[in-house]
Amino acid sequence: MIFRLDDKDIAFPPPELAEEDGLLAVGGDLSPARLLKAYSSGVFPWYSEETPVLWYSPHERFVLYPEKLRISKSMRQVLRSGKYRVTLDQAFEDVIEACSTVAREGQDGTWITQEMKEAYTRLHTLGFAHSVEVWENEELAGGLYGVSMGRVFCGESMFSRKSNASKTALAWLCQNSNYALIDCQVYTEHLGSMGAEMISRETYMTYLV
C-alpha cells in the first residue's frame, strides 16, 4: 500500500510494505533530516515536477560491489592514458546541474527537479552528499553524485559530455573509496555491463547497519 507521510514526523513505514514497483510513500519534504532518515531506511525520492514527492524502496536493489567492477580492455586503456583528471567534491553543484541537463539516449527530460538540486546541495554542505568530477583539461567532461551512508554510496545520477567520462568516474569511485557497496537503485544496461547486479532488499539492508 502507499502511505502518506506526515509533514512533521520524518519516520517512514516499513519498506517491505512497498508496492510491487517499489513505491512506498507520498508527500513530506526534502529536508536533510528526512532525506537522511530515508536513505538509512533503504528509501529514496524519485519523482517529477508534475507529481508530489514520491518515495521508493524496491524489493530488489541494483547494486555494484566495487571489487566486482568489470572494466573492458578499451576502458583500461582510457584509464591508463591520463586523458582525464578525476577529483572529489570540487564541483558538486556543476555535477548535479549537468546530471539534470545533459541528454541521455532513450530518456526524455529529467527527474532532477530544482527542489532536488537544492536539497542535495544542502546535504553536500553537511558532508553527506558527494560528487566525483572528471576533467579533460579544465572542462568538466563527466561525473556522478550521491549520498554516503556509512559503507554504502547511494548513487543518484551520472553524466558524460565526453566518451567514457562517466565510466571513469565510477571506476575511480570503486578503486579509490572504502565503500562496500554502491547502490545503483534501479537497473540500467550501462551499469549492468560494468558488473552491477540485483540483490534482495533484505541483503541490501544489512549493509546499512
C-alpha positions, 0 to 999 in steps of 0.5 A: 500500500502507499502511505502518506507521510506526515509533514512533521514526523520524518519516520517512514513505514516499513519498506517491505510494505512497498508496492510491487514497483517499489513505491512506498510513500507520498508527500513530506519534504526534502529536508536533510533530516528526512532525506537522511532518515530515508536513505538509512531506511533503504528509501529514496525520492524519485519523482517529477515536477508534475507529481508530489514527492514520491518515495521508493524502496524496491524489493530488489536493489541494483547494486555494484560491489566495487571489487566486482567492477568489470572494466573492458580492455578499451576502458583500461586503456582510457584509464591508463592514458591520463586523458582525464583528471578525476577529483572529489567534491570540487564541483558538486553543484556543476555535477548535479546541474549537468546530471539534470541537463545533459541528454541521455539516449532513450530518456526524455527530460529529467527527474532532477527537479530544482527542489532536488538540486537544492536539497542535495546541495544542502546535504553536500554542505553537511558532508553527506552528499558527494560528487566525483568530477572528471576533467579533460583539461579544465572542462568538466567532461563527466561525473556522478553524485550521491549520498554516503551512508556509512559503507554504502554510496547511494548513487543518484545520477551520472553524466558524460559530455565526453566518451567514457567520462562517466565510466571513469568516474565510477571506476575511480569511485570503486578503486579509490573509496572504502565503500562496500557497496554502491547502490545503483537503485534501479537497473540500467544496461550501462551499469549492468555491463560494468558488473552491477547486479540485483540483490534482495532488499533484505541483503541490501539492508544489512549493509546499512547497519 
